[in-house]
Amino acid sequence: MTLRLAPEVLAYFRSQGRGWQTLLNDALKRLVSRRRKVA
């Protein structure tokens, strides 16, 4: 899978150090959950 992110988004998550991919995944899951509640 390829996912294109804005450079500043990627930089932010990578700056969080080890586990940044998990943090990004968690943030995306929260976004999906919130959007499902609105729809």
PQR file with spaces between the fields and no chain letter, atoms N, CA, C, O and H, PARSE charges and radii, in Angstrom:
ATOM       1  N    MET     1       0.836   -1.168    0.000 -0.4000 1.5000
ATOM       2  CA   MET     1       0.000    0.000    0.000 -0.0000 2.0000
ATOM       3  C    MET     1       0.883    1.234    0.000  0.5500 1.7000
ATOM       4  O    MET     1       1.927    1.271    0.651 -0.5500 1.4000
ATOM       5  N    THR     2       0.453    2.228   -0.731 -0.4000 1.5000
ATOM       6  CA   THR     2       1.137    3.517   -0.741 -0.0000 2.0000
ATOM       7  C    THR     2       0.182    4.569   -0.211  0.5500 1.7000
ATOM       8  O    THR     2      -0.978    4.627   -0.618 -0.5500 1.4000
ATOM       9  H    THR     2      -0.395    2.198   -1.260  0.4000 1.0000
ATOM      10  N    LEU     3       0.668    5.393    0.690 -0.4000 1.5000
ATOM      11  CA   LEU     3      -0.138    6.463    1.267 -0.0000 2.0000
ATOM      12  C    LEU     3       0.662    7.749    1.156  0.5500 1.7000
ATOM      13  O    LEU     3       1.775    7.839    1.673 -0.5500 1.4000
ATOM      14  H    LEU     3       1.611    5.346    1.021  0.4000 1.0000
ATOM      15  N    ARG     4       0.107    8.729    0.494 -0.4000 1.5000
ATOM      16  CA   ARG     4       0.800   10.008    0.340 -0.0000 2.0000
ATOM      17  C    ARG     4       0.329   10.974    1.423  0.5500 1.7000
ATOM      18  O    ARG     4      -0.862   11.253    1.562 -0.5500 1.4000
ATOM      19  H    ARG     4      -0.798    8.657    0.074  0.4000 1.0000
ATOM      20  N    LEU     5       1.281   11.467    2.170 -0.4000 1.5000
ATOM      21  CA   LEU     5       0.990   12.412    3.250 -0.0000 2.0000
ATOM      22  C    LEU     5       1.691   13.728    2.962  0.5500 1.7000
ATOM      23  O    LEU     5       2.734   13.759    2.309 -0.5500 1.4000
ATOM      24  H    LEU     5       2.249   11.241    2.057  0.4000 1.0000
ATOM      25  N    ALA     6       1.114   14.808    3.450 -0.4000 1.5000
ATOM      26  CA   ALA     6       1.780   16.104    3.351 -0.0000 2.0000
ATOM      27  C    ALA     6       3.093   16.019    4.126  0.5500 1.7000
ATOM      28  O    ALA     6       3.144   15.411    5.195 -0.5500 1.4000
ATOM      29  H    ALA     6       0.266   14.784    3.980  0.4000 1.0000
ATOM      30  N    PRO     7       4.148   16.621    3.597 -0.5600 1.5000
ATOM      31  CA   PRO     7       5.448   16.549    4.266  0.2800 2.0000
ATOM      32  C    PRO     7       5.410   16.979    5.727  0.5500 1.7000
ATOM      33  O    PRO     7       6.085   16.387    6.569 -0.5500 1.4000
ATOM      34  N    GLU     8       4.621   18.010    6.032 -0.4000 1.5000
ATOM      35  CA   GLU     8       4.578   18.486    7.416 -0.0000 2.0000
ATOM      36  C    GLU     8       3.869   17.495    8.335  0.5500 1.7000
ATOM      37  O    GLU     8       4.199   17.404    9.517 -0.5500 1.4000
ATOM      38  H    GLU     8       4.072   18.491    5.348  0.4000 1.0000
ATOM      39  N    VAL     9       2.905   16.759    7.808 -0.4000 1.5000
ATOM      40  CA   VAL     9       2.220   15.732    8.600 -0.0000 2.0000
ATOM      41  C    VAL     9       3.196   14.603    8.912  0.5500 1.7000
ATOM      42  O    VAL     9       3.308   14.163   10.056 -0.5500 1.4000
ATOM      43  H    VAL     9       2.637   16.832    6.847  0.4000 1.0000
ATOM      44  N    LEU    10       3.891   14.145    7.895 -0.4000 1.5000
ATOM      45  CA   LEU    10       4.869   13.082    8.086 -0.0000 2.0000
ATOM      46  C    LEU    10       5.970   13.525    9.050  0.5500 1.7000
ATOM      47  O    LEU    10       6.372   12.764    9.930 -0.5500 1.4000
ATOM      48  H    LEU    10       3.800   14.503    6.965  0.4000 1.0000
ATOM      49  N    ALA    11       6.451   14.743    8.883 -0.4000 1.5000
ATOM      50  CA   ALA    11       7.509   15.256    9.761 -0.0000 2.0000
ATOM      51  C    ALA    11       7.050   15.288   11.212  0.5500 1.7000
ATOM      52  O    ALA    11       7.806   14.929   12.115 -0.5500 1.4000
ATOM      53  H    ALA    11       6.125   15.361    8.168  0.4000 1.0000
ATOM      54  N    TYR    12       5.805   15.719   11.436 -0.4000 1.5000
ATOM      55  CA   TYR    12       5.294   15.768   12.805 -0.0000 2.0000
ATOM      56  C    TYR    12       5.306   14.383   13.437  0.5500 1.7000
ATOM      57  O    TYR    12       5.848   14.200   14.527 -0.5500 1.4000
ATOM      58  H    TYR    12       5.191   16.010   10.703  0.4000 1.0000
ATOM      59  N    PHE    13       4.712   13.413   12.760 -0.4000 1.5000
ATOM      60  CA   PHE    13       4.627   12.083   13.347 -0.0000 2.0000
ATOM      61  C    PHE    13       6.005   11.455   13.506  0.5500 1.7000
ATOM      62  O    PHE    13       6.265   10.805   14.519 -0.5500 1.4000
ATOM      63  H    PHE    13       4.272   13.562   11.875  0.4000 1.0000
ATOM      64  N    ARG    14       6.886   11.630   12.541 -0.4000 1.5000
ATOM      65  CA   ARG    14       8.230   11.061   12.668 -0.0000 2.0000
ATOM      66  C    ARG    14       9.000   11.716   13.810  0.5500 1.7000
ATOM      67  O    ARG    14       9.844   11.078   14.439 -0.5500 1.4000
ATOM      68  H    ARG    14       6.674   12.158   11.719  0.4000 1.0000
ATOM      69  N    SER    15       8.712   12.985   14.077 -0.4000 1.5000
ATOM      70  CA   SER    15       9.413   13.689   15.162 -0.0000 2.0000
ATOM      71  C    SER    15       9.021   13.148   16.537  0.5500 1.7000
ATOM      72  O    SER    15       9.691   13.434   17.529 -0.5500 1.4000
ATOM      73  H    SER    15       8.026   13.504   13.566  0.4000 1.0000
ATOM      74  N    GLN    16       7.948   12.373   16.600 -0.4000 1.5000
ATOM      75  CA   GLN    16       7.506   11.793   17.870 -0.0000 2.0000
ATOM      76  C    GLN    16       8.368   10.604   18.287  0.5500 1.7000
ATOM      77  O    GLN    16       8.242   10.097   19.402 -0.5500 1.4000
ATOM      78  H    GLN    16       7.403   12.140   15.795  0.4000 1.0000
ATOM      79  N    GLY    17       9.237   10.169   17.391 -0.4000 1.5000
ATOM      80  CA   GLY    17      10.170    9.090   17.721 -0.0000 2.0000
ATOM      81  C    GLY    17       9.581    7.710   17.506  0.5500 1.7000
ATOM      82  O    GLY    17       8.629    7.509   16.753 -0.5500 1.4000
ATOM      83  H    GLY    17       9.339   10.581   16.485  0.4000 1.0000
ATOM      84  N    ARG    18      10.191    6.776   18.201 -0.4000 1.5000
ATOM      85  CA   ARG    18       9.794    5.374   18.073 -0.0000 2.0000
ATOM      86  C    ARG    18       8.285    5.219   18.299  0.5500 1.7000
ATOM      87  O    ARG    18       7.725    5.771   19.246 -0.5500 1.4000
ATOM      88  H    ARG    18      10.965    6.939   18.813  0.4000 1.0000
ATOM      89  N    GLY    19       7.655    4.471   17.426 -0.4000 1.5000
ATOM      90  CA   GLY    19       6.221    4.258   17.533 -0.0000 2.0000
ATOM      91  C    GLY    19       5.386    5.273   16.758  0.5500 1.7000
ATOM      92  O    GLY    19       4.163    5.304   16.895 -0.5500 1.4000
ATOM      93  H    GLY    19       8.110    4.023   16.656  0.4000 1.0000
ATOM      94  N    TRP    20       6.044    6.106   15.943 -0.4000 1.5000
ATOM      95  CA   TRP    20       5.309    7.145   15.222 -0.0000 2.0000
ATOM      96  C    TRP    20       4.257    6.561   14.292  0.5500 1.7000
ATOM      97  O    TRP    20       3.206    7.170   14.092 -0.5500 1.4000
ATOM      98  H    TRP    20       7.037    6.081   15.833  0.4000 1.0000
ATOM      99  N    GLN    21       4.522    5.396   13.722 -0.4000 1.5000
ATOM     100  CA   GLN    21       3.540    4.791   12.813 -0.0000 2.0000
ATOM     101  C    GLN    21       2.287    4.361   13.570  0.5500 1.7000
ATOM     102  O    GLN    21       1.174    4.472   13.055 -0.5500 1.4000
ATOM     103  H    GLN    21       5.376    4.901   13.884  0.4000 1.0000
ATOM     104  N    THR    22       2.473    3.875   14.782 -0.4000 1.5000
ATOM     105  CA   THR    22       1.330    3.507   15.620 -0.0000 2.0000
ATOM     106  C    THR    22       0.534    4.752   15.995  0.5500 1.7000
ATOM     107  O    THR    22      -0.697    4.725   15.992 -0.5500 1.4000
ATOM     108  H    THR    22       3.377    3.785   15.200  0.4000 1.0000
ATOM     109  N    LEU    23       1.224    5.839   16.316 -0.4000 1.5000
ATOM     110  CA   LEU    23       0.535    7.096   16.631 -0.0000 2.0000
ATOM     111  C    LEU    23      -0.286    7.584   15.440  0.5500 1.7000
ATOM     112  O    LEU    23      -1.417    8.040   15.605 -0.5500 1.4000
ATOM     113  H    LEU    23       2.223    5.861   16.319  0.4000 1.0000
ATOM     114  N    LEU    24       0.284    7.486   14.249 -0.4000 1.5000
ATOM     115  CA   LEU    24      -0.428    7.893   13.041 -0.0000 2.0000
ATOM     116  C    LEU    24      -1.650    7.009   12.818  0.5500 1.7000
ATOM     117  O    LEU    24      -2.728    7.511   12.502 -0.5500 1.4000
ATOM     118  H    LEU    24       1.203    7.115   14.116  0.4000 1.0000
ATOM     119  N    ASN    25      -1.491    5.722   12.978 -0.4000 1.5000
ATOM     120  CA   ASN    25      -2.612    4.796   12.823 -0.0000 2.0000
ATOM     121  C    ASN    25      -3.715    5.110   13.832  0.5500 1.7000
ATOM     122  O    ASN    25      -4.895    5.127   13.480 -0.5500 1.4000
ATOM     123  H    ASN    25      -0.615    5.314   13.236  0.4000 1.0000
ATOM     124  N    ASP    26      -3.335    5.356   15.075 -0.4000 1.5000
ATOM     125  CA   ASP    26      -4.322    5.678   16.110 -0.0000 2.0000
ATOM     126  C    ASP    26      -5.070    6.973   15.783  0.5500 1.7000
ATOM     127  O    ASP    26      -6.282    7.059   15.978 -0.5500 1.4000
ATOM     128  H    ASP    26      -2.377    5.342   15.361  0.4000 1.0000
ATOM     129  N    ALA    27      -4.349    7.970   15.289 -0.4000 1.5000
ATOM     130  CA   ALA    27      -4.986    9.241   14.923 -0.0000 2.0000
ATOM     131  C    ALA    27      -5.978    9.033   13.780  0.5500 1.7000
ATOM     132  O    ALA    27      -7.065    9.612   13.790 -0.5500 1.4000
ATOM     133  H    ALA    27      -3.364    7.899   15.130  0.4000 1.0000
ATOM     134  N    LEU    28      -5.618    8.225   12.814 -0.4000 1.5000
ATOM     135  CA   LEU    28      -6.523    7.951   11.697 -0.0000 2.0000
ATOM     136  C    LEU    28      -7.750    7.174   12.156  0.5500 1.7000
ATOM     137  O    LEU    28      -8.858    7.424   11.681 -0.5500 1.4000
ATOM     138  H    LEU    28      -4.735    7.754   12.806  0.4000 1.0000
ATOM     139  N    LYS    29      -7.560    6.238   13.073 -0.4000 1.5000
ATOM     140  CA   LYS    29      -8.702    5.479   13.591 -0.0000 2.0000
ATOM     141  C    LYS    29      -9.667    6.387   14.347  0.5500 1.7000
ATOM     142  O    LYS    29     -10.882    6.229   14.229 -0.5500 1.4000
ATOM     143  H    LYS    29      -6.660    6.034   13.459  0.4000 1.0000
ATOM     144  N    ARG    30      -9.136    7.342   15.126 -0.4000 1.5000
ATOM     145  CA   ARG    30     -10.003    8.287   15.838 -0.0000 2.0000
ATOM     146  C    ARG    30     -10.793    9.148   14.850  0.5500 1.7000
ATOM     147  O    ARG    30     -11.976    9.414   15.059 -0.5500 1.4000
ATOM     148  H    ARG    30      -8.149    7.470   15.221  0.4000 1.0000
ATOM     149  N    LEU    31     -10.137    9.578   13.782 -0.4000 1.5000
ATOM     150  CA   LEU    31     -10.806   10.377   12.765 -0.0000 2.0000
ATOM     151  C    LEU    31     -11.946    9.594   12.118  0.5500 1.7000
ATOM     152  O    LEU    31     -13.044   10.122   11.947 -0.5500 1.4000
ATOM     153  H    LEU    31      -9.175    9.361   13.612  0.4000 1.0000
ATOM     154  N    VAL    32     -11.692    8.354   11.764 -0.4000 1.5000
ATOM     155  CA   VAL    32     -12.727    7.512   11.160 -0.0000 2.0000
ATOM     156  C    VAL    32     -13.894    7.341   12.126  0.5500 1.7000
ATOM     157  O    VAL    32     -15.053    7.438   11.721 -0.5500 1.4000
ATOM     158  H    VAL    32     -10.800    7.925   11.904  0.4000 1.0000
ATOM     159  N    SER    33     -13.602    7.093   13.379 -0.4000 1.5000
ATOM     160  CA   SER    33     -14.649    6.904   14.378 -0.0000 2.0000
ATOM     161  C    SER    33     -15.522    8.153   14.513  0.5500 1.7000
ATOM     162  O    SER    33     -16.748    8.055   14.562 -0.5500 1.4000
ATOM     163  H    SER    33     -12.661    7.014   13.708  0.4000 1.0000
ATOM     164  N    ARG    34     -14.890    9.323   14.574 -0.4000 1.5000
ATOM     165  CA   ARG    34     -15.647   10.577   14.693 -0.0000 2.0000
ATOM     166  C    ARG    34     -16.502   10.830   13.460  0.5500 1.7000
ATOM     167  O    ARG    34     -17.649   11.263   13.570 -0.5500 1.4000
ATOM     168  H    ARG    34     -13.894    9.402   14.534  0.4000 1.0000
ATOM     169  N    ARG    35     -15.947   10.563   12.299 -0.4000 1.5000
ATOM     170  CA   ARG    35     -16.701   10.812   11.062 -0.0000 2.0000
ATOM     171  C    ARG    35     -17.875    9.860   10.929  0.5500 1.7000
ATOM     172  O    ARG    35     -18.918   10.240   10.397 -0.5500 1.4000
ATOM     173  H    ARG    35     -15.015   10.211   12.209  0.4000 1.0000
ATOM     174  N    ARG    36     -17.728    8.645   11.394 -0.4000 1.5000
ATOM     175  CA   ARG    36     -18.837    7.689   11.326 -0.0000 2.0000
ATOM     176  C    ARG    36     -19.983    8.131   12.222  0.5500 1.7000
ATOM     177  O    ARG    36     -21.149    7.933   11.882 -0.5500 1.4000
ATOM     178  H    ARG    36     -16.881    8.336   11.825  0.4000 1.0000
ATOM     179  N    LYS    37     -19.661    8.729   13.365 -0.4000 1.5000
ATOM     180  CA   LYS    37     -20.693    9.198   14.293 -0.0000 2.0000
ATOM     181  C    LYS    37     -21.471   10.367   13.700  0.5500 1.7000
ATOM     182  O    LYS    37     -22.665   10.512   13.963 -0.5500 1.4000
ATOM     183  H    LYS    37     -18.713    8.890   13.642  0.4000 1.0000
ATOM     184  N    VAL    38     -20.809   11.200   12.903 -0.4000 1.5000
ATOM     185  CA   VAL    38     -21.435   12.369   12.294 -0.0000 2.0000
ATOM     186  C    VAL    38     -22.326   11.953   11.131  0.5500 1.7000
ATOM     187  O    VAL    38     -23.392   12.535   10.927 -0.5500 1.4000
ATOM     188  H    VAL    38     -19.839   11.082   12.690  0.4000 1.0000
ATOM     189  N    ALA    39     -21.902   10.964   10.378 -0.4000 1.5000
ATOM     190  CA   ALA    39     -22.632   10.555    9.159 -0.0000 2.0000
ATOM     191  C    ALA    39     -23.930    9.857    9.448  0.5500 1.7000
ATOM     192  O    ALA    39     -24.639    9.463    8.521 -0.5500 1.4000
ATOM     193  H    ALA    39     -21.036   10.491   10.544  0.4000 1.0000
